[in-house]
Amino acid sequence: MALTAAALRTPYDWNRSRGVAKLIRPGVTFQDETLRDGIQNPSVIDPKIDDKLELIRLMDRLGIHLVNVGLPAASPRNYADSETACRAIVNEKLAIRPVMAARTVVNDIVPIAEIQQKVGVPVVAYAFIGTSEIRKLAENWDVDLIVKRSTEAIAFAVREGVEVAYVTEDTTRAHPQTLRTIWKSALETGATRLCLADTVGHATRDGVRNLVVFTRALIDETGIHDVGLDWHGHNDRGLALDNALWALEYGIDRIHGCALGIGERTGNTPMELLLLNLWLQGEIELAEPEALDRYCEVAQAACRWDGRRLSSDRAATEWPGLVTMR
Protein backbone atom coordinates (compact mmCIF):
# COMPACT_ATOMS: atom_id res chain seq x y z
CA MET A 1 0.00 0.00 0.00
CA ALA A 2 1.40 3.39 -0.96
CA LEU A 3 2.20 5.75 1.89
CA THR A 4 0.54 9.12 2.04
CA ALA A 5 2.60 12.28 1.83
CA ALA A 6 1.87 12.96 5.52
CA ALA A 7 3.08 9.48 6.53
CA LEU A 8 6.29 9.97 4.59
CA ARG A 9 6.94 13.15 6.53
CA THR A 10 6.49 11.34 9.87
CA PRO A 11 9.72 9.97 11.40
CA TYR A 12 9.91 6.18 11.22
CA ASP A 13 10.57 4.40 14.52
CA TRP A 14 12.73 1.30 14.00
CA ASN A 15 12.56 0.68 17.74
CA ARG A 16 8.92 -0.32 17.28
CA SER A 17 8.87 -1.70 13.76
CA ARG A 18 8.56 -5.33 14.92
CA GLY A 19 6.99 -4.77 18.30
CA VAL A 20 8.51 -3.91 21.67
CA ALA A 21 9.82 -6.48 24.14
CA LYS A 22 8.56 -5.84 27.65
CA LEU A 23 11.25 -5.54 30.31
CA ILE A 24 9.34 -4.95 33.51
CA ARG A 25 7.33 -7.53 35.37
CA PRO A 26 4.53 -6.45 37.75
CA GLY A 27 5.73 -5.12 41.09
CA VAL A 28 9.07 -3.64 40.02
CA THR A 29 10.20 -0.76 42.24
CA PHE A 30 12.84 1.97 42.01
CA GLN A 31 15.11 3.07 44.83
CA ASP A 32 16.91 6.40 44.86
CA GLU A 33 20.42 6.38 46.34
CA THR A 34 21.32 10.02 45.68
CA LEU A 35 21.36 10.98 49.36
CA ARG A 36 23.51 8.03 50.42
CA ASP A 37 25.67 6.48 47.71
CA GLY A 38 25.46 9.50 45.44
CA ILE A 39 27.03 11.94 47.88
CA GLN A 40 30.04 9.66 48.27
CA ASN A 41 31.29 11.16 45.04
CA PRO A 42 34.44 13.19 45.90
CA SER A 43 33.25 16.12 43.78
CA VAL A 44 29.92 16.79 45.50
CA ILE A 45 28.83 18.06 48.88
CA ASP A 46 26.33 16.58 51.32
CA PRO A 47 23.20 18.70 50.69
CA LYS A 48 21.51 20.74 53.37
CA ILE A 49 18.45 19.12 54.88
CA ASP A 50 16.01 21.49 53.11
CA ASP A 51 17.53 20.47 49.77
CA LYS A 52 17.28 16.81 50.72
CA LEU A 53 13.60 17.21 51.53
CA GLU A 54 12.92 18.96 48.24
CA LEU A 55 14.63 16.11 46.39
CA ILE A 56 12.57 13.54 48.27
CA ARG A 57 9.38 15.37 47.31
CA LEU A 58 10.45 15.33 43.67
CA MET A 59 11.25 11.62 43.87
CA ASP A 60 7.75 11.08 45.22
CA ARG A 61 6.24 13.08 42.35
CA LEU A 62 8.19 10.95 39.87
CA GLY A 63 6.77 7.75 41.36
CA ILE A 64 10.10 6.54 42.78
CA HIS A 65 9.12 4.03 45.42
CA LEU A 66 11.98 4.18 47.93
CA VAL A 67 14.69 6.61 49.01
CA ASN A 68 17.84 5.86 50.97
CA VAL A 69 17.86 8.73 53.45
CA GLY A 70 21.35 7.98 54.81
CA LEU A 71 23.54 5.97 57.12
CA PRO A 72 22.43 7.22 60.55
CA ALA A 73 25.25 5.50 62.43
CA ALA A 74 27.84 7.52 60.51
CA SER A 75 27.48 10.81 62.40
CA PRO A 76 25.07 12.90 64.49
CA ARG A 77 24.17 14.93 61.38
CA ASN A 78 23.44 11.76 59.41
CA TYR A 79 21.20 10.56 62.22
CA ALA A 80 19.37 13.90 62.45
CA ASP A 81 18.90 14.19 58.67
CA SER A 82 17.64 10.60 58.44
CA GLU A 83 15.11 11.18 61.19
CA THR A 84 13.97 14.50 59.71
CA ALA A 85 13.51 12.93 56.29
CA CYS A 86 11.39 10.13 57.77
CA ARG A 87 9.25 12.62 59.68
CA ALA A 88 8.68 14.66 56.54
CA ILE A 89 7.59 11.56 54.62
CA VAL A 90 5.06 10.76 57.35
CA ASN A 91 3.83 14.31 57.98
CA GLU A 92 3.46 15.14 54.28
CA LYS A 93 1.84 11.76 53.58
CA LEU A 94 4.28 10.96 50.78
CA ALA A 95 4.01 7.59 49.07
CA ILE A 96 7.78 7.10 48.93
CA ARG A 97 9.21 4.77 51.57
CA PRO A 98 12.46 5.41 53.50
CA VAL A 99 15.35 2.99 53.68
CA MET A 100 18.66 3.41 55.50
CA ALA A 101 22.14 1.99 55.08
CA ALA A 102 24.15 0.13 57.70
CA ARG A 103 27.18 -2.03 57.99
CA THR A 104 26.33 -5.54 59.11
CA VAL A 105 27.07 -4.77 62.74
CA VAL A 106 24.51 -4.40 65.51
CA ASN A 107 25.65 -0.87 66.40
CA ASP A 108 24.71 0.32 62.91
CA ILE A 109 21.24 -1.23 63.14
CA VAL A 110 20.47 0.37 66.52
CA PRO A 111 19.91 3.94 65.20
CA ILE A 112 17.72 2.63 62.38
CA ALA A 113 15.53 0.80 64.89
CA GLU A 114 15.40 3.93 67.07
CA ILE A 115 14.30 6.18 64.21
CA GLN A 116 11.69 3.66 63.06
CA GLN A 117 10.24 3.50 66.56
CA LYS A 118 10.33 7.27 67.17
CA VAL A 119 8.82 8.27 63.83
CA GLY A 120 6.48 5.31 63.44
CA VAL A 121 7.36 4.56 59.81
CA PRO A 122 8.54 1.19 58.48
CA VAL A 123 12.18 1.36 57.39
CA VAL A 124 14.24 -1.14 55.40
CA ALA A 125 17.82 -1.53 56.63
CA TYR A 126 20.22 -2.08 53.74
CA ALA A 127 22.97 -3.90 55.61
CA PHE A 128 26.15 -4.27 53.57
CA ILE A 129 29.35 -6.29 53.78
CA GLY A 130 32.11 -7.06 51.27
CA THR A 131 32.13 -10.54 49.74
CA SER A 132 34.59 -10.77 46.85
CA GLU A 133 38.05 -12.28 47.28
CA ILE A 134 39.72 -8.89 47.02
CA ARG A 135 37.47 -7.48 49.74
CA LYS A 136 38.08 -10.46 51.99
CA LEU A 137 41.83 -10.03 51.48
CA ALA A 138 41.76 -6.27 52.11
CA GLU A 139 39.64 -6.62 55.26
CA ASN A 140 41.29 -9.84 56.48
CA TRP A 141 37.89 -11.54 56.56
CA ASP A 142 36.89 -15.13 55.92
CA VAL A 143 33.47 -16.58 55.15
CA ASP A 144 32.87 -17.65 58.74
CA LEU A 145 33.44 -14.11 60.00
CA ILE A 146 31.15 -12.66 57.32
CA VAL A 147 28.40 -15.11 58.30
CA LYS A 148 28.85 -14.38 62.01
CA ARG A 149 28.69 -10.60 61.62
CA SER A 150 25.81 -10.77 59.19
CA THR A 151 23.61 -13.12 61.16
CA GLU A 152 24.14 -11.18 64.40
CA ALA A 153 23.10 -7.91 62.74
CA ILE A 154 20.17 -9.42 60.84
CA ALA A 155 18.87 -11.27 63.90
CA PHE A 156 18.99 -8.05 65.94
CA ALA A 157 17.12 -6.14 63.23
CA VAL A 158 14.44 -8.82 63.00
CA ARG A 159 13.93 -8.72 66.79
CA GLU A 160 13.51 -4.94 66.55
CA GLY A 161 10.98 -5.23 63.75
CA VAL A 162 13.27 -3.77 61.08
CA GLU A 163 13.10 -5.30 57.60
CA VAL A 164 16.54 -6.24 56.22
CA ALA A 165 17.85 -6.13 52.68
CA TYR A 166 21.21 -7.91 52.69
CA VAL A 167 23.76 -6.17 50.47
CA THR A 168 26.77 -8.18 49.31
CA GLU A 169 29.30 -5.59 48.18
CA ASP A 170 31.21 -6.51 45.02
CA THR A 171 28.76 -9.32 44.31
CA THR A 172 29.76 -9.39 40.64
CA ARG A 173 33.27 -10.58 41.55
CA ALA A 174 32.35 -12.93 44.42
CA HIS A 175 32.71 -16.72 44.18
CA PRO A 176 29.45 -18.68 43.88
CA GLN A 177 30.25 -20.82 46.92
CA THR A 178 30.87 -17.73 49.04
CA LEU A 179 27.55 -16.24 47.95
CA ARG A 180 25.72 -19.52 48.45
CA THR A 181 26.94 -19.79 52.05
CA ILE A 182 26.33 -16.23 53.17
CA TRP A 183 23.05 -15.74 51.32
CA LYS A 184 21.50 -18.90 52.73
CA SER A 185 22.48 -17.93 56.28
CA ALA A 186 21.15 -14.39 55.77
CA LEU A 187 17.81 -15.59 54.41
CA GLU A 188 17.45 -18.22 57.11
CA THR A 189 18.12 -15.54 59.74
CA GLY A 190 15.38 -13.30 58.40
CA ALA A 191 16.62 -11.09 55.56
CA THR A 192 13.80 -10.50 53.09
CA ARG A 193 15.81 -9.12 50.16
CA LEU A 194 19.18 -9.71 48.53
CA CYS A 195 20.94 -6.80 46.87
CA LEU A 196 23.30 -7.71 44.02
CA ALA A 197 25.91 -4.95 43.98
CA ASP A 198 28.11 -4.23 40.99
CA THR A 199 30.25 -2.14 43.32
CA VAL A 200 33.11 -1.44 40.92
CA GLY A 201 31.11 -1.47 37.67
CA HIS A 202 32.59 -4.80 36.59
CA ALA A 203 29.51 -6.51 35.16
CA THR A 204 28.51 -6.94 31.53
CA ARG A 205 25.18 -8.13 30.18
CA ASP A 206 26.35 -11.74 30.50
CA GLY A 207 27.42 -11.16 34.09
CA VAL A 208 24.03 -9.70 34.99
CA ARG A 209 22.20 -12.65 33.44
CA ASN A 210 24.45 -15.30 35.00
CA LEU A 211 24.29 -13.76 38.46
CA VAL A 212 20.51 -13.28 38.48
CA VAL A 213 19.89 -16.81 37.23
CA PHE A 214 22.24 -18.21 39.90
CA THR A 215 20.58 -16.16 42.63
CA ARG A 216 17.04 -17.15 41.67
CA ALA A 217 18.06 -20.81 41.66
CA LEU A 218 19.64 -20.49 45.10
CA ILE A 219 16.52 -18.83 46.52
CA ASP A 220 14.42 -21.69 45.14
CA GLU A 221 16.77 -24.16 46.86
CA THR A 222 16.15 -22.54 50.25
CA GLY A 223 12.39 -22.93 49.93
CA ILE A 224 11.99 -19.41 51.31
CA HIS A 225 9.26 -17.49 49.47
CA ASP A 226 8.86 -13.82 48.56
CA VAL A 227 12.55 -12.94 48.58
CA GLY A 228 13.11 -9.65 46.74
CA LEU A 229 16.09 -8.99 44.47
CA ASP A 230 17.80 -5.60 44.08
CA TRP A 231 20.31 -4.47 41.45
CA HIS A 232 22.78 -1.76 42.46
CA GLY A 233 25.06 -0.79 39.58
CA HIS A 234 28.07 1.46 39.08
CA ASN A 235 29.33 2.96 35.85
CA ASP A 236 33.07 2.23 35.72
CA ARG A 237 32.76 0.55 32.31
CA GLY A 238 30.01 2.88 31.13
CA LEU A 239 27.43 0.08 31.36
CA ALA A 240 25.39 1.06 34.43
CA LEU A 241 22.23 2.11 32.57
CA ASP A 242 22.47 -0.79 30.13
CA ASN A 243 22.99 -3.29 32.95
CA ALA A 244 20.02 -1.89 34.88
CA LEU A 245 17.76 -2.50 31.87
CA TRP A 246 19.12 -6.03 31.44
CA ALA A 247 18.65 -6.68 35.15
CA LEU A 248 14.96 -5.84 34.75
CA GLU A 249 14.63 -8.22 31.82
CA TYR A 250 16.35 -11.04 33.70
CA GLY A 251 14.04 -10.76 36.71
CA ILE A 252 15.34 -8.16 39.18
CA ASP A 253 12.41 -6.46 40.94
CA ARG A 254 14.12 -3.38 42.44
CA ILE A 255 16.61 -1.11 40.69
CA HIS A 256 18.79 1.50 42.37
CA GLY A 257 19.89 4.78 40.81
CA CYS A 258 21.15 8.28 41.60
CA ALA A 259 20.25 11.66 40.21
CA LEU A 260 22.66 12.59 37.41
CA GLY A 261 24.41 9.27 37.94
CA ILE A 262 26.55 10.73 40.75
CA GLY A 263 28.38 8.39 43.10
CA GLU A 264 31.74 6.85 43.82
CA ARG A 265 34.35 7.12 41.05
CA THR A 266 32.46 7.34 37.73
CA GLY A 267 29.10 7.14 39.46
CA ASN A 268 25.93 5.05 39.63
CA THR A 269 23.03 4.26 37.35
CA PRO A 270 21.47 7.63 36.41
CA MET A 271 17.94 7.53 37.78
CA GLU A 272 16.56 10.18 35.42
CA LEU A 273 17.80 8.31 32.33
CA LEU A 274 16.51 5.00 33.68
CA LEU A 275 13.02 6.45 34.22
CA LEU A 276 13.06 8.39 30.96
CA ASN A 277 14.00 5.36 28.86
CA LEU A 278 11.41 3.13 30.51
CA TRP A 279 8.77 5.83 30.03
CA LEU A 280 9.63 6.31 26.36
CA GLN A 281 9.50 2.53 25.96
CA GLY A 282 6.01 2.47 27.43
CA GLU A 283 7.15 0.39 30.41
CA ILE A 284 6.18 2.86 33.14
CA GLU A 285 3.90 5.85 33.57
CA LEU A 286 5.31 9.22 34.59
CA ALA A 287 2.52 11.32 36.05
CA GLU A 288 4.73 14.41 35.94
CA PRO A 289 7.50 13.94 33.36
CA GLU A 290 8.36 17.64 33.70
CA ALA A 291 9.46 16.87 37.28
CA LEU A 292 12.47 15.05 35.82
CA ASP A 293 14.01 18.39 34.84
CA ARG A 294 13.41 19.86 38.27
CA TYR A 295 14.79 16.70 39.93
CA CYS A 296 18.05 17.06 38.00
CA GLU A 297 18.27 20.81 38.61
CA VAL A 298 17.76 20.46 42.37
CA ALA A 299 20.25 17.60 42.63
CA GLN A 300 22.85 19.55 40.65
CA ALA A 301 22.45 22.67 42.78
CA ALA A 302 22.12 20.87 46.12
CA CYS A 303 25.20 18.70 45.58
CA ARG A 304 27.18 21.46 43.79
CA TRP A 305 27.73 19.06 40.93
CA ASP A 306 28.89 20.28 37.53
CA GLY A 307 30.14 17.00 36.11
CA ARG A 308 33.78 17.79 36.66
CA ARG A 309 36.17 16.82 39.43
CA LEU A 310 36.91 19.87 41.58
CA SER A 311 40.37 21.30 41.70
CA SER A 312 41.70 22.06 45.18
CA ASP A 313 42.02 25.77 44.39
CA ARG A 314 38.47 26.03 43.06
CA ALA A 315 37.05 24.10 45.99
CA ALA A 316 38.92 26.25 48.51
CA THR A 317 37.61 29.40 46.83
CA GLU A 318 33.99 28.36 46.41
CA TRP A 319 33.55 26.17 49.51
CA PRO A 320 36.22 27.07 52.08
CA GLY A 321 34.79 24.59 54.56
CA LEU A 322 35.39 21.67 52.25
CA VAL A 323 38.53 19.71 53.09
CA THR A 324 40.53 18.90 49.94
CA MET A 325 43.80 17.12 49.24
CA ARG A 326 46.62 18.34 47.08
C-alpha positions as CSV (number, residue, x, y, z in Angstrom):
1,M,0.0,0.0,0.0
2,A,1.4,3.4,-1.0
3,L,2.2,5.8,1.9
4,T,0.5,9.1,2.0
5,A,2.6,12.3,1.8
6,A,1.9,13.0,5.5
7,A,3.1,9.5,6.5
8,L,6.3,10.0,4.6
9,R,6.9,13.2,6.5
10,T,6.5,11.3,9.9
11,P,9.7,10.0,11.4
12,Y,9.9,6.2,11.2
13,D,10.6,4.4,14.5
14,W,12.7,1.3,14.0
15,N,12.6,0.7,17.7
16,R,8.9,-0.3,17.3
17,S,8.9,-1.7,13.8
18,R,8.6,-5.3,14.9
19,G,7.0,-4.8,18.3
20,V,8.5,-3.9,21.7
21,A,9.8,-6.5,24.1
22,K,8.6,-5.8,27.7
23,L,11.3,-5.5,30.3
24,I,9.3,-4.9,33.5
25,R,7.3,-7.5,35.4
26,P,4.5,-6.4,37.7
27,G,5.7,-5.1,41.1
28,V,9.1,-3.6,40.0
29,T,10.2,-0.8,42.2
30,F,12.8,2.0,42.0
31,Q,15.1,3.1,44.8
32,D,16.9,6.4,44.9
33,E,20.4,6.4,46.3
34,T,21.3,10.0,45.7
35,L,21.4,11.0,49.4
36,R,23.5,8.0,50.4
37,D,25.7,6.5,47.7
38,G,25.5,9.5,45.4
39,I,27.0,11.9,47.9
40,Q,30.0,9.7,48.3
41,N,31.3,11.2,45.0
42,P,34.4,13.2,45.9
43,S,33.3,16.1,43.8
44,V,29.9,16.8,45.5
45,I,28.8,18.1,48.9
46,D,26.3,16.6,51.3
47,P,23.2,18.7,50.7
48,K,21.5,20.7,53.4
49,I,18.4,19.1,54.9
50,D,16.0,21.5,53.1
51,D,17.5,20.5,49.8
52,K,17.3,16.8,50.7
53,L,13.6,17.2,51.5
54,E,12.9,19.0,48.2
55,L,14.6,16.1,46.4
56,I,12.6,13.5,48.3
57,R,9.4,15.4,47.3
58,L,10.4,15.3,43.7
59,M,11.2,11.6,43.9
60,D,7.8,11.1,45.2
61,R,6.2,13.1,42.3
62,L,8.2,10.9,39.9
63,G,6.8,7.8,41.4
64,I,10.1,6.5,42.8
65,H,9.1,4.0,45.4
66,L,12.0,4.2,47.9
67,V,14.7,6.6,49.0
68,N,17.8,5.9,51.0
69,V,17.9,8.7,53.5
70,G,21.3,8.0,54.8
71,L,23.5,6.0,57.1
72,P,22.4,7.2,60.5
73,A,25.2,5.5,62.4
74,A,27.8,7.5,60.5
75,S,27.5,10.8,62.4
76,P,25.1,12.9,64.5
77,R,24.2,14.9,61.4
78,N,23.4,11.8,59.4
79,Y,21.2,10.6,62.2
80,A,19.4,13.9,62.4
81,D,18.9,14.2,58.7
82,S,17.6,10.6,58.4
83,E,15.1,11.2,61.2
84,T,14.0,14.5,59.7
85,A,13.5,12.9,56.3
86,C,11.4,10.1,57.8
87,R,9.2,12.6,59.7
88,A,8.7,14.7,56.5
89,I,7.6,11.6,54.6
90,V,5.1,10.8,57.3
91,N,3.8,14.3,58.0
92,E,3.5,15.1,54.3
93,K,1.8,11.8,53.6
94,L,4.3,11.0,50.8
95,A,4.0,7.6,49.1
96,I,7.8,7.1,48.9
97,R,9.2,4.8,51.6
98,P,12.5,5.4,53.5
99,V,15.4,3.0,53.7
100,M,18.7,3.4,55.5
101,A,22.1,2.0,55.1
102,A,24.1,0.1,57.7
103,R,27.2,-2.0,58.0
104,T,26.3,-5.5,59.1
105,V,27.1,-4.8,62.7
106,V,24.5,-4.4,65.5
107,N,25.7,-0.9,66.4
108,D,24.7,0.3,62.9
109,I,21.2,-1.2,63.1
110,V,20.5,0.4,66.5
111,P,19.9,3.9,65.2
112,I,17.7,2.6,62.4
113,A,15.5,0.8,64.9
114,E,15.4,3.9,67.1
115,I,14.3,6.2,64.2
116,Q,11.7,3.7,63.1
117,Q,10.2,3.5,66.6
118,K,10.3,7.3,67.2
119,V,8.8,8.3,63.8
120,G,6.5,5.3,63.4
121,V,7.4,4.6,59.8
122,P,8.5,1.2,58.5
123,V,12.2,1.4,57.4
124,V,14.2,-1.1,55.4
125,A,17.8,-1.5,56.6
126,Y,20.2,-2.1,53.7
127,A,23.0,-3.9,55.6
128,F,26.2,-4.3,53.6
129,I,29.4,-6.3,53.8
130,G,32.1,-7.1,51.3
131,T,32.1,-10.5,49.7
132,S,34.6,-10.8,46.9
133,E,38.0,-12.3,47.3
134,I,39.7,-8.9,47.0
135,R,37.5,-7.5,49.7
136,K,38.1,-10.5,52.0
137,L,41.8,-10.0,51.5
138,A,41.8,-6.3,52.1
139,E,39.6,-6.6,55.3
140,N,41.3,-9.8,56.5
141,W,37.9,-11.5,56.6
142,D,36.9,-15.1,55.9
143,V,33.5,-16.6,55.1
144,D,32.9,-17.6,58.7
145,L,33.4,-14.1,60.0
146,I,31.1,-12.7,57.3
147,V,28.4,-15.1,58.3
148,K,28.9,-14.4,62.0
149,R,28.7,-10.6,61.6
150,S,25.8,-10.8,59.2
151,T,23.6,-13.1,61.2
152,E,24.1,-11.2,64.4
153,A,23.1,-7.9,62.7
154,I,20.2,-9.4,60.8
155,A,18.9,-11.3,63.9
156,F,19.0,-8.1,65.9
157,A,17.1,-6.1,63.2
158,V,14.4,-8.8,63.0
159,R,13.9,-8.7,66.8
160,E,13.5,-4.9,66.6
161,G,11.0,-5.2,63.8
162,V,13.3,-3.8,61.1
163,E,13.1,-5.3,57.6
164,V,16.5,-6.2,56.2
165,A,17.9,-6.1,52.7
166,Y,21.2,-7.9,52.7
167,V,23.8,-6.2,50.5
168,T,26.8,-8.2,49.3
169,E,29.3,-5.6,48.2
170,D,31.2,-6.5,45.0
171,T,28.8,-9.3,44.3
172,T,29.8,-9.4,40.6
173,R,33.3,-10.6,41.5
174,A,32.3,-12.9,44.4
175,H,32.7,-16.7,44.2
176,P,29.4,-18.7,43.9
177,Q,30.2,-20.8,46.9
178,T,30.9,-17.7,49.0
179,L,27.5,-16.2,47.9
180,R,25.7,-19.5,48.5
181,T,26.9,-19.8,52.0
182,I,26.3,-16.2,53.2
183,W,23.1,-15.7,51.3
184,K,21.5,-18.9,52.7
185,S,22.5,-17.9,56.3
186,A,21.2,-14.4,55.8
187,L,17.8,-15.6,54.4
188,E,17.4,-18.2,57.1
189,T,18.1,-15.5,59.7
190,G,15.4,-13.3,58.4
191,A,16.6,-11.1,55.6
192,T,13.8,-10.5,53.1
193,R,15.8,-9.1,50.2
194,L,19.2,-9.7,48.5
195,C,20.9,-6.8,46.9
196,L,23.3,-7.7,44.0
197,A,25.9,-5.0,44.0
198,D,28.1,-4.2,41.0
199,T,30.3,-2.1,43.3
200,V,33.1,-1.4,40.9
201,G,31.1,-1.5,37.7
202,H,32.6,-4.8,36.6
203,A,29.5,-6.5,35.2
204,T,28.5,-6.9,31.5
205,R,25.2,-8.1,30.2
206,D,26.3,-11.7,30.5
207,G,27.4,-11.2,34.1
208,V,24.0,-9.7,35.0
209,R,22.2,-12.7,33.4
210,N,24.5,-15.3,35.0
211,L,24.3,-13.8,38.5
212,V,20.5,-13.3,38.5
213,V,19.9,-16.8,37.2
214,F,22.2,-18.2,39.9
215,T,20.6,-16.2,42.6
216,R,17.0,-17.1,41.7
217,A,18.1,-20.8,41.7
218,L,19.6,-20.5,45.1
219,I,16.5,-18.8,46.5
220,D,14.4,-21.7,45.1
221,E,16.8,-24.2,46.9
222,T,16.1,-22.5,50.2
223,G,12.4,-22.9,49.9
224,I,12.0,-19.4,51.3
225,H,9.3,-17.5,49.5
226,D,8.9,-13.8,48.6
227,V,12.6,-12.9,48.6
228,G,13.1,-9.7,46.7
229,L,16.1,-9.0,44.5
230,D,17.8,-5.6,44.1
231,W,20.3,-4.5,41.4
232,H,22.8,-1.8,42.5
233,G,25.1,-0.8,39.6
234,H,28.1,1.5,39.1
235,N,29.3,3.0,35.9
236,D,33.1,2.2,35.7
237,R,32.8,0.5,32.3
238,G,30.0,2.9,31.1
239,L,27.4,0.1,31.4
240,A,25.4,1.1,34.4
241,L,22.2,2.1,32.6
242,D,22.5,-0.8,30.1
243,N,23.0,-3.3,32.9
244,A,20.0,-1.9,34.9
245,L,17.8,-2.5,31.9
246,W,19.1,-6.0,31.4
247,A,18.6,-6.7,35.1
248,L,15.0,-5.8,34.8
249,E,14.6,-8.2,31.8
250,Y,16.3,-11.0,33.7
251,G,14.0,-10.8,36.7
252,I,15.3,-8.2,39.2
253,D,12.4,-6.5,40.9
254,R,14.1,-3.4,42.4
255,I,16.6,-1.1,40.7
256,H,18.8,1.5,42.4
257,G,19.9,4.8,40.8
258,C,21.1,8.3,41.6
259,A,20.2,11.7,40.2
260,L,22.7,12.6,37.4
261,G,24.4,9.3,37.9
262,I,26.6,10.7,40.7
263,G,28.4,8.4,43.1
264,E,31.7,6.9,43.8
265,R,34.4,7.1,41.0
266,T,32.5,7.3,37.7
267,G,29.1,7.1,39.5
268,N,25.9,5.1,39.6
269,T,23.0,4.3,37.3
270,P,21.5,7.6,36.4
271,M,17.9,7.5,37.8
272,E,16.6,10.2,35.4
273,L,17.8,8.3,32.3
274,L,16.5,5.0,33.7
275,L,13.0,6.4,34.2
276,L,13.1,8.4,31.0
277,N,14.0,5.4,28.9
278,L,11.4,3.1,30.5
279,W,8.8,5.8,30.0
280,L,9.6,6.3,26.4
281,Q,9.5,2.5,26.0
282,G,6.0,2.5,27.4
283,E,7.2,0.4,30.4
284,I,6.2,2.9,33.1
285,E,3.9,5.8,33.6
286,L,5.3,9.2,34.6
287,A,2.5,11.3,36.0
288,E,4.7,14.4,35.9
289,P,7.5,13.9,33.4
290,E,8.4,17.6,33.7
291,A,9.5,16.9,37.3
292,L,12.5,15.1,35.8
293,D,14.0,18.4,34.8
294,R,13.4,19.9,38.3
295,Y,14.8,16.7,39.9
296,C,18.0,17.1,38.0
297,E,18.3,20.8,38.6
298,V,17.8,20.5,42.4
299,A,20.2,17.6,42.6
300,Q,22.8,19.5,40.7
301,A,22.5,22.7,42.8
302,A,22.1,20.9,46.1
303,C,25.2,18.7,45.6
304,R,27.2,21.5,43.8
305,W,27.7,19.1,40.9
306,D,28.9,20.3,37.5
307,G,30.1,17.0,36.1
308,R,33.8,17.8,36.7
309,R,36.2,16.8,39.4
310,L,36.9,19.9,41.6
311,S,40.4,21.3,41.7
312,S,41.7,22.1,45.2
313,D,42.0,25.8,44.4
314,R,38.5,26.0,43.1
315,A,37.1,24.1,46.0
316,A,38.9,26.2,48.5
317,T,37.6,29.4,46.8
318,E,34.0,28.4,46.4
319,W,33.6,26.2,49.5
320,P,36.2,27.1,52.1
321,G,34.8,24.6,54.6
322,L,35.4,21.7,52.2
323,V,38.5,19.7,53.1
324,T,40.5,18.9,49.9
325,M,43.8,17.1,49.2
326,R,46.6,18.3,47.1
